[in-house]
Amino acid sequence: MEPDMMLFRESGEAAPARSATAMPVSRPGSVPASAMRGSRRGRKRVLAIASAGGHWVQLQRLAPAFDGLDVAYASVYPAYSQDVPGSRFYAFDDVSRLHKTRIVKVMAQLLWILVRERPDVVVTTGSGPALIMLALCKTLLRSKTIWIDSIANCEQLSFSGSKARRYADVWLTQWPHLARGDGPHYWGAVL
């Protein structure tokens, strides 16, 4: 198994995904009921995925909404596992549309996460790899999907955000002037 595809335990030590026994973090809050219907299991399985920097920070601010759910996190830096102690964490390579040759490797990494987690719901605050995961989970698993475009995109949606419309059950912007009747919708800002 590649080192960047390791699962991290609460202690921060790397362990092969099959042997991890981490439990989800318990935090107060809730996820919109409309996004949470149709579980194939008892507890809802949520995959919260974002790239680095502001995308990750915004995703972390949504964490209270995941109380009572079986949550796994995924991002591009293994060190981010320390931000979600007790939760399953997956690292994948970062990639943009400008690096077409690396997209195949990242897709394989994301498929591995998808097979391991089989999420009922995927929540993301954006990036290219998160869009790929949204599309994979929507197409292959029929997961419920939530795209929240980054607050940094104040003048127009990001490239990935504009493409997310096709795969997102809930498609959101954090700026009221970017909202449209047919989406994206504005439900507030994360920050």
C-alpha positions in Angstrom: 0.0 0.0 0.0 1.3 3.5 -0.9 2.2 5.7 2.1 -0.1 8.5 0.9 -3.0 6.0 1.0 -2.6 5.1 4.7 -5.3 5.5 7.3 -4.4 7.4 10.5 -5.4 6.4 14.0 -6.2 8.8 16.7 -2.6 8.7 18.0 -1.4 9.9 14.6 0.5 6.8 13.7 0.0 5.4 10.3 -1.7 2.0 10.0 -3.0 0.0 7.0 -6.6 0.8 6.5 -7.8 -2.8 7.2 -6.4 -2.7 10.8 -7.7 0.8 11.9 -10.2 0.9 14.6 -10.8 4.6 15.0 -14.2 5.8 16.0 -15.9 9.0 14.5 -15.6 12.2 16.5 -18.8 13.2 18.3 -19.7 16.8 17.9 -23.1 18.6 18.4 -25.1 19.7 15.3 -27.0 18.1 12.5 -26.9 17.7 8.7 -29.9 18.7 6.7 -32.4 15.9 6.8 -33.1 16.1 3.0 -29.4 15.2 2.4 -29.4 12.3 4.8 -32.2 10.1 3.6 -31.7 6.6 2.2 -29.0 5.0 4.2 -28.0 1.4 3.4 -26.8 0.9 7.0 -27.9 1.9 10.5 -25.7 5.0 10.9 -25.2 7.4 8.1 -21.7 7.2 6.6 -20.4 10.5 5.6 -17.2 11.3 3.6 -16.0 14.8 4.2 -13.4 15.7 1.6 -11.5 18.9 0.7 -8.1 20.0 -0.5 -5.7 22.0 1.5 -5.8 25.4 3.0 -9.1 27.3 3.1 -11.0 24.4 1.7 -9.9 22.2 4.7 -10.5 25.0 7.2 -14.1 25.5 5.9 -14.7 21.8 6.0 -13.6 21.6 9.6 -16.0 24.4 10.5 -18.8 22.1 9.3 -17.8 19.3 11.6 -20.4 20.0 14.3 -23.1 19.1 11.7 -21.8 15.5 11.6 -22.8 14.6 15.2 -24.1 11.0 15.4 -22.8 10.1 12.0 -20.1 7.8 10.9 -17.6 10.3 9.4 -14.4 9.8 7.5 -12.3 12.6 6.3 -10.0 12.9 3.3 -7.6 15.6 2.2 -4.2 16.1 0.6 -2.0 16.2 3.7 -1.6 13.3 6.0 -0.8 15.8 8.8 -4.5 16.9 8.7 -5.4 13.7 10.4 -4.4 15.5 13.6 -7.3 17.9 13.1 -9.8 15.1 13.3 -8.7 12.8 16.1 -10.6 9.6 16.5 -12.0 9.8 12.9 -10.9 7.8 9.9 -8.7 9.8 7.7 -7.4 9.3 4.1 -4.7 11.3 2.2 -4.6 11.5 -1.5 -2.5 13.5 -4.0 -3.5 16.9 -5.0 -4.1 17.6 -8.6 -5.6 20.2 -10.8 -7.0 20.2 -14.3 -3.6 21.4 -15.5 -1.9 18.1 -14.5 -3.8 15.7 -16.7 -1.3 12.9 -16.4 -1.6 12.8 -12.6 -5.4 12.7 -12.6 -5.4 8.9 -13.3 -3.4 8.2 -10.2 -5.6 10.5 -8.1 -8.7 8.8 -9.5 -7.3 5.4 -8.4 -6.6 6.8 -4.9 -10.2 8.2 -4.7 -11.7 4.9 -5.9 -9.8 3.1 -3.1 -11.3 5.5 -0.6 -14.8 5.0 -2.1 -14.5 1.2 -1.9 -13.3 1.4 1.7 -15.9 3.9 2.9 -19.0 3.4 0.7 -20.5 6.7 1.9 -24.2 7.5 2.0 -23.3 11.2 1.8 -20.3 13.1 0.5 -19.7 16.7 1.7 -17.1 18.9 0.2 -16.0 22.5 0.3 -14.2 22.1 -3.0 -11.2 21.4 -5.2 -10.7 19.3 -8.3 -10.1 16.0 -6.5 -13.3 16.6 -4.4 -15.2 17.1 -7.6 -13.9 13.8 -8.9 -15.0 12.0 -5.7 -18.4 13.7 -5.9 -18.9 12.4 -9.4 -17.6 8.9 -8.5 -19.8 8.5 -5.5 -22.9 9.9 -7.3 -22.4 7.7 -10.3 -21.2 4.4 -8.8 -22.9 4.5 -5.3 -25.8 6.9 -5.8 -24.6 8.7 -2.7 -26.2 12.0 -1.7 -23.8 14.7 -2.5 -23.3 18.3 -1.1 -21.0 20.8 -2.8 -20.2 24.0 -0.9 -18.2 26.3 -3.1 -15.3 28.0 -1.2 -15.9 31.4 0.3 -12.8 32.6 -1.6 -14.9 32.6 -4.8 -16.6 35.9 -4.2 -17.0 37.1 -7.8 -17.8 33.8 -9.6 -18.0 30.1 -8.9 -14.8 28.1 -9.1 -14.2 26.0 -12.1 -14.9 22.9 -10.1 -17.9 24.5 -8.4 -19.5 25.3 -11.8 -19.0 21.6 -12.8 -20.3 20.3 -9.5 -23.9 21.2 -10.5 -24.1 17.9 -12.5 -23.3 15.7 -9.5 -24.4 17.7 -6.4 -27.8 17.0 -4.8 -27.2 20.1 -2.8 -25.2 22.8 -4.7 -24.3 25.8 -2.6 -22.4 29.1 -2.8 -21.4 31.1 0.2 -22.2 34.4 -1.5 -25.8 35.6 -1.8 -25.2 37.5 -5.1 -23.9 34.3 -6.8 -27.1 32.3 -5.9 -29.6 31.6 -8.7 -33.1 30.1 -8.7 -31.8 26.8 -10.3 -28.6 26.9 -8.2 -26.2 27.3 -6.7 -28.2 28.2 -3.7 -27.2 30.4 -0.7 -27.8 29.0 2.8 -25.2 31.1 4.5 -21.4 31.2 4.9 -19.2 28.7 6.7 -16.8 31.4 8.0 
